[in-house]
């Protein structure tokens, strides 16, 4: 049986230590961007060295990681917390990217899904493999075939970012 974390805030110091050497801020509930937080909850924002990207780490009833269009919720168990910190470390070291798929629709990009992907898989996996969960939905697959789209691979260091076009069929 895996050990439960009673309060996500108990991991605040440990997360700050993990982020040592990076530019980060701690936010609490306010009337602006952090209005969604409950009293006592925190959001740690980490900014890359270029100042162009922010990773959000919410410590609420669960742990939430947001980077690019990707976000994921992690439960309050040690095994989930380990997955959470592994994703953070992977992103910060450019070993993991945020991958998002968009459909061209009415001259705009319509978001269809996001996940994380290991950097070495960006080169070796097809769009259909990375986003198999999107392609399994007939409506989404049909829209991509009819209108085309894009996949955005977003890394902590923008030099590694990639955009792949999905051609109409």
N, C-alpha and C positions, 0 to 999 in steps of 0.2 A: 504494500500500500504506500502511496506517495504522500509525502508530508505536505500539509496545507499551510499556506501563508495567510495568517489571520488578517493582516492589514498591509496593503501594497505600500503604504508609507514607510513601513519597516525596512524597505529596500532602498530608500532615498539615498542614504549615505553610500551604500554599495554602488548604486548607479552613478553617483557623482564621482566616486573613485574611478569607475570604469571610463568616465568621460574626462578624466584629468588630462590636460593638454589640449582639449578641444574647447571651442568657444560655446558656452552654454549658459542659459538663464533658467531660473525657476519662477513659474507663474502660479498665481492662485486666482480664484474666481474674481472677475471684474465685470464691468459693464461693456467691455469691448470684445475682443477676440476670445477671451476665456470665460465668457458668460455661461457656457455649458457646464463648467465645473461646479460641483457641489461644495459647500463650505468644508474646508479641510482637505479637499483633493488638490492635486498638483499636476502641472504640465511642465515638463522639462523640454526646452527647445534647444537644439544643437544646430549651430550654423557652420557650413563648410568654410574653408579658408578663403574661397572666392567671394563669399557673402551672397551667393546666388541660390543656395538651397538650404532648407531647414528640415530637420527631422524632429518630429513631435513624439514625446514619450509621456503618455497620460497614466497617472497613478490614481485610479478611482476604485470602483468595486473589483476591477480587473486591471491588467496591464494592457495598454494599447500603444501600438507602434504605427506611426504614419510617416511615409516618405514618398514624395512624388504623388501619384494618384493612388498608391497602394496604402492600405491600412489593414491591420489585423489585431484581433483581440486575443489575449492570452489569459488563461485562468490563473487562479491563485493557489497553485501548487508548485512545489519546487521544480518539477519536470517542465512545467509550462514557463516558469521564470527562466530556466536554463535555455529554453528555445528562444524566448524573448531576448535575452542577452546575447545569444549566439547570432541572431539576426542583426542586432545593433552592431556587434563587432564586425560582422561580414560587410555590412553597408559602409562602415567607417573605413574599412581597409580595401574597399573596391572589389571585394570577393563576391559580393551579392549586389544585384541591381533590382530596382523597382521596374517591373515590366507591365505595361498597360497597352491594351488593344482598343482601337477606336475605329468606328465606321464613318466613312464620308457620307454625310446625309444633309441635303439642303444646304450645301456649301459650308458645312461646319463639321467638326469632329464630334461624334457622339461616343462617349465612353461605354465600353462593353464589359470590361473586367480588368482586374489587376492581380498580380501575384509577385513573389520575389523569385529570382532565378540566380543560380550560381554563375559567376562571370564566364567560366569555361563552357557553360552550356549555351550561352548566347550565340557562339559561333557554330555549335554542333547540332542544336535542336531546331527543327522547323517551327514556324509560327503555329502550325496545326498541333504540333506536339506540346509546345509551351502552353497553348490556350485550348487544350482538348476539351475542357469543361465548357468553353464558349462554343466551339464547333459542334458539340453534341446537341446543342439547341438548334433545331431546324430553322427557326425564325432568324436567329443571329447569323448562322451560316449562310442562309439565303441573302441576307442584307449585305454581308461582306462580299459575296459573289456578284451581286447586282451593282453595288455602289463602290466597292473597294474600301480601303482603309489604311491605317498605319499602326505600327507597333513602336512604342517608345521604350527604350531601355535607358533608364536614368541611374547613373552612378554618382557616388559622393563627389568624385572628381569629374567635372564636366568633360574633360578631355576624352573620357571613355564612353560618353553618351552616344547612342545610335538611334536612328529612325529607319524603320524598314517599311516600304510601301507594299500594300496588298493590292494587287491589280484586280480590276473587274474581270469577270469571266463571261 
